[in-house]
Amino acid sequence: MNATLAKSMIAFLPACMLLSGSALLFRRGKSVGSLLQLIGAGCLVIVVLTHLCEALYLFPWMHWGSEHSVGHYLDLSGAVLGLTLFLIGYLIHALTKRHV
């Protein structure tokens, strides 16, 4: 097993936990913050899946791991969007949360 495969399999569980927690939060109360968290967590799962595809040599035409390739930009844009949207959604949710 190569290092990329091991790292992506380890990262798969936390990414799926973020996605399922965000989905439950969105299902419970549909708000802008929970929607942004859900989309951001989905983007982070895409990042993990791109690393899995790279490690398993799936879709070789995407030239995984090479600079200026489709796979590189998919990974980079997914990571930037995922972190940005998830954090903004969390911040909106935390600031608009009603205290009972």
C-alpha positions in Angstrom: 0.0 0.0 0.0 1.5 3.4 -0.9 1.5 6.4 1.3 -1.2 8.4 -0.7 -3.6 5.5 -0.4 -3.0 5.2 3.4 -3.4 8.9 4.0 -6.6 9.1 1.9 -8.2 6.1 3.6 -7.4 7.6 7.0 -8.9 11.0 5.9 -12.0 9.3 4.5 -13.6 8.7 7.9 -13.4 12.3 9.3 -14.5 13.7 6.0 -17.6 11.4 5.9 -18.3 12.2 9.6 -18.3 16.0 8.7 -20.6 15.3 5.7 -23.0 13.2 7.7 -23.0 15.7 10.6 -23.6 18.6 8.2 -26.4 16.7 6.5 -28.1 16.1 9.9 -27.7 19.7 10.8 -29.2 20.8 7.5 -32.1 18.3 7.8 -32.9 19.5 11.3 -33.0 23.2 10.5 -32.6 24.4 6.9 -30.5 27.6 7.1 -27.9 29.3 5.0 -25.2 28.4 7.5 -26.1 24.7 7.5 -26.3 24.6 3.7 -22.8 26.2 3.4 -21.5 23.6 5.9 -23.0 20.8 3.9 -21.6 22.0 0.6 -18.2 22.6 2.2 -18.1 19.1 3.7 -19.1 17.7 0.3 -16.1 19.5 -1.3 -13.8 18.0 1.4 -15.1 14.5 0.5 -14.3 15.3 -3.1 -10.8 16.1 -2.1 -10.4 12.7 -0.3 -11.9 10.9 -3.3 -9.5 12.6 -5.7 -6.6 11.4 -3.5 -8.1 7.9 -3.5 -8.3 8.0 -7.3 -4.7 9.2 -7.5 -3.5 6.4 -5.2 -5.4 3.7 -7.2 -4.4 5.1 -10.6 -8.0 5.6 -11.6 -8.7 8.0 -14.5 -5.1 8.3 -15.7 -6.1 10.9 -18.3 -6.4 13.4 -15.4 -2.7 13.1 -14.7 -3.0 12.9 -10.9 -0.2 14.5 -9.0 1.1 16.5 -11.9 1.2 20.3 -11.7 -1.2 22.1 -14.1 -3.4 19.0 -14.6 -7.1 18.6 -14.3 -6.7 16.4 -11.2 -4.5 18.9 -9.5 -7.0 21.8 -10.0 -9.9 19.6 -9.0 -8.1 18.8 -5.7 -7.0 22.4 -5.1 -10.4 23.9 -5.8 -12.2 21.3 -3.7 -9.9 22.0 -0.8 -10.2 25.8 -1.0 -14.0 25.7 -1.5 -14.5 23.0 1.2 -12.5 24.8 3.9 -13.9 28.3 3.0 -17.6 27.3 2.8 -17.5 25.0 5.8 -15.9 27.6 8.0 -18.2 30.4 6.8 -21.2 28.1 7.4 -20.0 27.2 10.8 -19.5 30.9 11.7 -22.9 31.9 10.4 -24.5 29.0 12.3 -22.7 29.9 15.5 -23.6 33.5 15.3 -27.3 33.0 14.5 -27.8 30.1 16.9 -30.7 30.7 19.3 -29.8 30.3 22.9 -32.7 28.7 24.9 
